[in-house]
Amino acid sequence: MLDLYNMIGALIPTAGPTKAHPDDAYREGYAVAIDDALKKVDQAPDASTAAIAFALETEEGMTFLRCWNEGDFDAIRREWPEAPDDVFEGADPLFKRTSSQLPAG
């Protein structure tokens, strides 16, 4: 039986150097773009993590998280003035760090 497979294999021409598929360059570029985007996400401060950390430290943390989740950032600034800027960055579209608030680096 093995000889039969070998004979059939000999009759079928083996592929030479494979031809590049037209989409290969696109796929490679797409993979690079995804990797770059993921690196940026990994380096960006995570407002949700900061919000959860702050909620665990403050009284009425669930109320804080509810306001944060609903985007009621004015209420957060009013009720929790001690909330760190990290809970706003990336979550509040109107939030801008001033040059004095920028992290050193």
N, C-alpha and C positions, 0 to 999 in steps of 0.2 A: 504494500500500500504506500509506503514511504517513497518507493521508486516512482509511483504514479504521480505523486505530488511534485517530485523533482523534475519529472518530464514535463508536466504542465507548466511548472515554473520556468523551465528552459524555453518553452514556446512563447511565453508572454514577455515582451520586451521590458526590460527594467528601465525605470525612469532615470534619465541622466540628471544633470544638474536641474534642480527644481526652478521653475520660472517664478519670479515674484508675482504675486497677485496684485492687481492694481490698488486694492484696498489696504495693502500691507503698510504703505507709508502713512496713510491716514490713521490706521490703527496704532502705529508706533507714536505718531504725534499726539493722538488722543490719550494714550497711556502716559506720555510725558506730561501733558496738561493736567491730567488727573493727579499724578504724583505731586506736581507743583502746587496744585490747589490744596491737597491734603497737608502738605508741609506748612502752608500759610495758615490753615485751620488749626494745626497743632501748635503753632506759635502764637496765635491770637488769644487774648484773654477770653475766658469763658464766663459770660455774664450769668448764665444759669447756675454754674458751680458757685460763683460768688454769692448769688442770691440765696442759694440753699445754705451755704456756710453762715451767712448773716442771719438767716431765719432761725438757725439752730442756736444762735447766741443771744437773740433778742426775745423779749416778751411778745406775745401775740405773733409768733413766727408764721403761723398758718395764714393769718390775715395779711401779713406782709407778702407772703408768696402769692396769695390770691390777687392782691393788687398788682404785683409784678407780672403775673401771668396774664392779667387782663390789660396790661399796658397803662395802668393808672399811676404813672410815675410822678405826677404832681402830688398825689396823695402820699406817696412814699416820701417825697422830699419834705412834705408838711409834717407827717406823723413820725417819720424816722429820719431826722436830719443827720444822725450819726451814721447812716448807711454809707458804705464806701462807694466811691465812683465806679468801681469794677462791676457793681450790679447794674449800672446803667449802660456802660460801654458795650455796644453791639446789640443792645436790647431796645434802648430808647433812641429812635431815629433823630431826635432833636438834641441829643447829648453831644457836647463838644468839650474835650479837655482843653483847658487853658495851658499856656506854656509852663506855668508854675506847677501844674498838676501832672505834667508828662513825667513818666518814670525815667530815671537816670539811665543812660546807656548809650 
